[in-house]
Amino acid sequence: MNREAYELANRIKAEPGADGGTLAASPGDVEMKQYKNYVLKEIKKEKQTGIINFQSISVAACAALLLFAGIMFFDTDVHAMIRQISWSIGNALGISGDLADYRKVINTSVADKGYIITLQEAVAGEDKLVINYTLQREDGGAMEDIIIADGSLYINGKNVTDGVGGGASFLDEEQKVIGVVLDYFVSDVDFSGENDFQINFGKIGVTDAVKGIWNFAFRADGSELIADTKRMPIGKTFEIPNGGQITLDEFTSNDLEQRIFYSLSDSSNYIFKAVAKDSNGNQAEFGVRIQDKDSGYMQNEEIQYDGRLDAEAETVTITLYAMELSEGSGRMGNDYMQIGEAFEIRTGKG
């Protein structure tokens, strides 16, 4: 059986459409241009690989905060309806480690409108929350297509849903259980401590969406993951063809992800990527995950295939590339061009 999957990679700012469900980004935003380019790229990949890729963002319009609505399952007979599959965030991301030191195990199920959502785990990290959940029918039937639940994130009672990315696939050959992993990107929230989280799912699917209430609440603490993050300063500045500058500020690595942070001296109409190779022979490509007017970060996009740079290697060599986005349309320009010369940073292990 061909396993279908989708991958969401870029954070964009969005507003509810007229029907409350269709979302439209402000035209001309750098984030939207990046998103359009990413989708075009993924469509080309889909033609070659058969994998379906698309983007989903939601902004809540709830007037009241609902706690644990729906039906919470604890009864043994009801639990028998749920097909249990061992599937952690580490499994979902393709990471060799299980993130045991950082994950919050929730394993709570809610049923409504014929569907059961089981929120399994959560990991709080720097500027984001990662969750994984399974979705299945109450009657145990198979599903033809991959569908996901559209949900809003609350932290300490405040709706902070900004951007979301992730992936989904069937976890069984019978196509009865869908596994979803989501990254909620959050700004202006301190994750270096315990916070109260609530995720309210209000509908499942896009076409002929099923509306219901699948709400979850839990506490999670990101302090250990943040404290265990290795940080290596870069401080390398490059000229951008439009006359601006990009400065690669810092390389960070932890068990969840690897990032290269950068800052921009001028509003850029470019999207960036970096190819990094460590002294132990590991190589990975970093793609833009978040970019605002004057800053952003690139993330190791191959870590989900266990393409991790070794943070214990003596050196890392980085080559920076840029691609211009067409004004107005946000279409792809020419292929990525190398910016400056490759350079080496020392990790302090040598």
C-alpha positions as CSV (number, residue, x, y, z in Angstrom):
1,M,0.0,0.0,0.0
2,N,1.3,3.5,-0.8
3,R,1.5,5.5,2.5
4,E,0.3,9.0,2.1
5,A,1.8,11.8,4.1
6,Y,1.9,15.6,4.3
7,E,4.6,17.9,5.5
8,L,4.2,21.5,6.8
9,A,7.4,23.5,6.9
10,N,6.9,27.2,7.2
11,R,5.3,29.5,9.7
12,I,3.1,32.2,8.3
13,K,0.8,34.8,9.8
14,A,-2.8,34.4,8.8
15,E,-6.3,35.7,9.4
16,P,-9.7,34.0,9.3
17,G,-11.4,34.2,6.0
18,A,-15.0,35.3,5.5
19,D,-16.3,31.9,6.3
20,G,-14.2,31.5,9.4
21,G,-12.4,28.6,8.0
22,T,-10.4,29.8,5.0
23,L,-7.3,31.6,6.0
24,A,-5.5,34.2,3.9
25,A,-2.1,35.8,4.6
26,S,-1.4,39.4,4.1
27,P,-0.1,39.8,0.5
28,G,3.5,40.8,0.2
29,D,4.5,39.3,3.6
30,V,7.9,37.6,3.4
31,E,6.4,34.7,5.3
32,M,3.7,34.2,2.7
33,K,6.2,34.4,-0.2
34,Q,8.2,31.7,1.5
35,Y,5.1,29.6,1.9
36,K,4.1,29.9,-1.7
37,N,7.6,29.0,-2.9
38,Y,7.7,26.0,-0.5
39,V,4.3,24.7,-1.8
40,L,5.5,25.0,-5.4
41,K,8.6,23.1,-4.5
42,E,6.6,20.4,-2.7
43,I,4.1,20.1,-5.6
44,K,7.0,19.3,-7.9
45,K,8.3,16.7,-5.4
46,E,4.8,15.2,-5.2
47,K,4.7,14.6,-9.0
48,Q,8.0,12.7,-8.6
49,T,7.4,10.8,-5.3
50,G,3.6,10.4,-5.0
51,I,3.7,12.1,-1.5
52,I,1.1,14.7,-0.9
53,N,2.4,17.9,0.7
54,F,0.4,20.9,1.8
55,Q,0.2,23.6,4.5
56,S,-2.4,24.1,7.2
57,I,-2.7,27.1,9.5
58,S,-5.5,28.0,11.9
59,V,-6.4,31.0,14.0
60,A,-9.0,30.6,16.7
61,A,-12.2,32.6,16.9
62,C,-13.5,31.1,20.1
63,A,-15.4,33.5,22.5
64,A,-15.1,31.3,25.5
65,L,-12.5,28.9,26.9
66,L,-13.7,25.3,27.0
67,L,-12.1,22.9,29.3
68,F,-12.2,19.1,28.7
69,A,-15.4,19.2,26.6
70,G,-16.3,16.1,24.7
71,I,-16.2,12.6,26.3
72,M,-13.1,11.7,28.2
73,F,-12.4,8.0,28.0
74,F,-11.3,6.0,31.1
75,D,-13.7,3.1,31.1
76,T,-12.0,-0.2,30.2
77,D,-14.7,-1.3,27.8
78,V,-14.5,2.0,25.9
79,H,-10.7,1.8,25.8
80,A,-11.1,-1.5,23.9
81,M,-12.5,0.6,21.0
82,I,-9.2,2.4,20.7
83,R,-6.5,0.8,18.7
84,Q,-3.3,1.3,20.7
85,I,-0.2,1.9,18.6
86,S,3.2,2.6,20.2
87,W,4.0,5.9,18.5
88,S,6.1,8.5,20.2
89,I,7.2,12.0,19.0
90,G,10.6,10.6,18.4
91,N,9.1,7.9,16.1
92,A,7.0,10.6,14.3
93,L,10.0,12.8,13.7
94,G,12.3,9.9,12.7
95,I,14.6,10.7,15.5
96,S,16.7,7.8,16.8
97,G,16.3,9.0,20.5
98,D,12.9,8.8,22.2
99,L,13.2,12.2,23.9
100,A,12.4,10.5,27.2
101,D,14.0,13.2,29.3
102,Y,11.9,15.9,27.8
103,R,8.6,14.6,26.7
104,K,5.3,14.8,28.7
105,V,3.3,11.6,28.3
106,I,-0.4,12.5,28.1
107,N,-2.1,9.5,26.5
108,T,-5.7,10.9,26.8
109,S,-8.5,10.2,24.4
110,V,-11.6,12.3,23.6
111,A,-14.5,11.1,21.4
112,D,-17.0,13.2,19.5
113,K,-19.0,13.1,16.3
114,G,-17.8,9.6,15.5
115,Y,-14.0,10.2,15.8
116,I,-11.5,9.5,18.6
117,I,-8.5,11.7,19.1
118,T,-5.7,10.5,21.4
119,L,-3.2,13.1,22.5
120,Q,-0.1,11.0,23.2
121,E,2.9,13.2,24.0
122,A,4.1,16.8,24.1
123,V,7.6,18.4,24.1
124,A,8.0,22.1,25.0
125,G,11.1,23.7,23.5
126,E,12.4,27.0,22.5
127,D,9.6,29.1,21.0
128,K,7.4,26.1,20.2
129,L,5.4,23.1,21.4
130,V,5.5,19.8,19.6
131,I,2.7,17.3,20.1
132,N,1.6,14.0,18.5
133,Y,-1.8,12.5,18.4
134,T,-3.7,9.6,16.7
135,L,-7.0,9.9,14.9
136,Q,-9.4,7.1,14.3
137,R,-13.1,6.4,13.8
138,E,-15.2,5.3,16.8
139,D,-16.6,2.4,14.8
140,G,-13.1,1.2,14.0
141,G,-13.6,1.6,10.2
142,A,-11.0,2.4,7.7
143,M,-10.4,5.9,6.2
144,E,-9.8,6.5,2.5
145,D,-7.7,9.7,2.9
146,I,-5.5,11.3,5.5
147,I,-7.4,13.9,7.5
148,I,-6.3,16.0,10.4
149,A,-7.9,17.9,13.3
150,D,-7.8,21.7,13.2
151,G,-7.0,23.0,16.7
152,S,-6.0,26.2,18.6
153,L,-3.4,26.4,21.3
154,Y,-3.8,28.2,24.6
155,I,-1.0,28.8,27.1
156,N,-1.9,29.9,30.6
157,G,-5.4,30.6,29.4
158,K,-4.4,32.8,26.4
159,N,-4.9,31.9,22.8
160,V,-1.4,32.0,21.3
161,T,-2.0,30.1,18.0
162,D,0.3,31.7,15.5
163,G,1.7,29.2,13.0
164,V,1.7,25.4,12.9
165,G,3.6,22.8,10.9
166,G,3.9,19.1,11.0
167,G,3.2,15.9,9.2
168,A,0.8,12.9,9.1
169,S,0.5,9.4,7.8
170,F,-1.4,6.2,8.3
171,L,0.2,4.1,11.1
172,D,-1.4,0.8,9.9
173,E,-1.8,-1.0,6.6
174,E,-5.6,-1.1,7.1
175,Q,-5.7,2.7,7.2
176,K,-7.7,2.8,10.4
177,V,-5.3,4.9,12.5
178,I,-3.8,8.3,11.4
179,G,-0.7,9.6,13.2
180,V,-0.1,13.4,13.3
181,V,2.8,15.4,14.7
182,L,2.4,19.1,15.0
183,D,4.8,22.0,15.8
184,Y,3.0,25.0,17.3
185,F,5.3,28.1,16.8
186,V,4.9,30.6,19.6
187,S,6.5,33.9,20.3
188,D,6.5,36.0,23.5
189,V,6.0,33.0,25.8
190,D,8.7,31.8,28.3
191,F,9.0,28.0,27.9
192,S,11.9,27.8,30.4
193,G,9.5,26.6,33.1
194,E,6.1,24.9,33.6
195,N,3.1,26.2,31.7
196,D,-0.5,25.2,31.4
197,F,-1.3,24.1,27.9
198,Q,-4.7,23.6,26.3
199,I,-5.4,22.4,22.7
200,N,-8.9,22.7,21.4
201,F,-9.7,20.8,18.2
202,G,-12.9,22.1,16.6
203,K,-13.1,20.3,13.3
204,I,-11.6,17.3,11.4
205,G,-10.9,17.5,7.7
206,V,-11.1,20.3,5.2
207,T,-13.7,19.3,2.6
208,D,-16.9,18.3,4.3
209,A,-15.3,19.0,7.7
210,V,-16.7,17.3,10.7
211,K,-17.2,19.9,13.5
212,G,-17.0,18.8,17.1
213,I,-15.2,19.3,20.4
214,W,-12.0,17.5,21.2
215,N,-10.2,19.4,23.9
216,F,-7.1,18.6,26.0
217,A,-5.3,20.3,28.9
218,F,-1.9,19.4,30.4
219,R,1.2,20.9,31.9
220,A,4.7,20.8,30.3
221,D,8.1,22.2,31.2
222,G,10.7,23.1,28.5
223,S,13.5,24.1,30.9
224,E,15.5,20.9,30.6
225,L,15.5,20.8,26.8
226,I,16.4,24.5,26.7
227,A,19.2,24.0,29.3
228,D,20.6,21.0,27.4
229,T,20.7,22.9,24.1
230,K,24.3,23.3,22.8
231,R,25.0,26.8,21.4
232,M,27.9,27.7,19.2
233,P,28.4,31.3,18.1
234,I,29.0,32.0,14.4
235,G,29.1,35.8,13.9
236,K,29.6,35.6,10.1
237,T,28.1,38.4,7.8
238,F,27.4,38.1,4.1
239,E,26.3,40.6,1.5
240,I,22.9,39.9,-0.1
241,P,22.6,40.9,-3.8
242,N,19.8,43.4,-3.0
243,G,22.4,45.4,-1.0
244,G,21.4,44.1,2.4
245,Q,23.3,41.8,4.7
246,I,22.6,38.6,6.5
247,T,24.5,37.6,9.6
248,L,24.6,34.0,10.7
249,D,24.5,34.4,14.5
250,E,24.4,31.0,16.2
251,F,24.2,27.2,15.6
252,T,22.1,25.3,18.2
253,S,21.6,21.6,18.7
254,N,19.5,19.5,21.1
255,D,17.8,16.1,21.0
256,L,14.8,17.6,19.2
257,E,16.2,19.8,16.5
258,Q,19.2,21.8,15.1
259,R,19.0,25.4,14.0
260,I,21.0,28.2,12.5
261,F,19.8,31.6,13.7
262,Y,20.4,34.7,11.6
263,S,19.6,38.4,11.4
264,L,19.0,40.7,8.4
265,S,20.2,44.3,8.2
266,D,17.5,45.2,5.7
267,S,14.1,43.7,4.7
268,S,15.0,40.8,2.4
269,N,13.3,39.4,-0.6
270,Y,15.4,36.3,-0.4
271,I,14.9,32.9,1.0
272,F,18.0,31.1,2.4
273,K,19.3,27.7,3.0
274,A,22.6,26.3,4.4
275,V,24.5,23.1,3.8
276,A,26.5,22.0,6.8
277,K,29.0,19.2,7.2
278,D,30.8,18.2,10.4
279,S,34.3,16.8,10.8
280,N,32.9,13.4,11.4
281,G,31.4,13.2,7.9
282,N,27.8,14.0,8.6
283,Q,26.0,16.4,6.2
284,A,22.6,18.1,6.4
285,E,20.7,20.9,4.7
286,F,19.1,23.7,6.7
287,G,16.0,25.4,5.3
288,V,14.2,28.5,6.5
289,R,11.5,27.7,9.1
290,I,10.8,31.2,10.4
291,Q,11.8,34.6,8.9
292,D,10.5,38.0,10.0
293,K,11.6,41.3,8.7
294,D,15.0,41.4,10.5
295,S,15.6,37.8,11.8
296,G,14.9,34.2,11.4
297,Y,16.3,30.7,11.7
298,M,17.0,27.8,9.4
299,Q,16.3,24.3,10.7
300,N,17.9,21.0,9.9
301,E,15.3,19.5,7.5
302,E,17.0,16.1,7.4
303,I,16.9,15.4,11.1
304,Q,13.6,13.6,10.6
305,Y,15.6,11.1,8.5
306,D,18.2,11.0,11.3
307,G,20.4,13.3,9.3
308,R,21.8,14.9,12.4
309,L,25.1,16.8,12.6
310,D,27.2,15.5,15.4
311,A,27.3,18.2,18.1
312,E,30.4,16.5,19.5
313,A,32.4,16.9,16.3
314,E,35.4,19.2,16.4
315,T,34.3,21.5,13.5
316,V,31.3,22.2,11.3
317,T,31.7,23.7,7.8
318,I,28.8,25.8,6.6
319,T,28.0,27.0,3.1
320,L,25.2,29.6,2.7
321,Y,22.8,29.9,-0.3
322,A,20.1,32.4,-1.3
323,M,17.2,32.5,-3.8
324,E,15.4,35.6,-4.8
325,L,11.6,35.7,-4.6
326,S,9.8,37.6,-7.4
327,E,8.2,40.8,-6.3
328,G,4.4,40.6,-5.8
329,S,3.9,37.0,-7.0
330,G,6.3,35.4,-4.6
331,R,7.3,33.0,-7.3
332,M,10.6,31.1,-7.4
333,G,13.4,33.0,-9.0
334,N,16.5,31.2,-10.3
335,D,18.1,28.3,-8.5
336,Y,19.8,28.9,-5.2
337,M,23.1,30.8,-5.5
338,Q,26.0,30.5,-3.2
339,I,26.6,33.5,-1.0
340,G,30.2,34.1,0.0
341,E,32.7,31.3,0.8
342,A,32.2,28.2,2.9
343,F,33.5,28.7,6.4
344,E,34.3,26.6,9.5
345,I,33.2,27.0,13.1
346,R,34.8,25.1,16.0
347,T,32.5,23.4,18.5
348,G,35.0,23.6,21.3
349,K,35.4,19.9,21.3
350,G,38.8,20.0,19.6
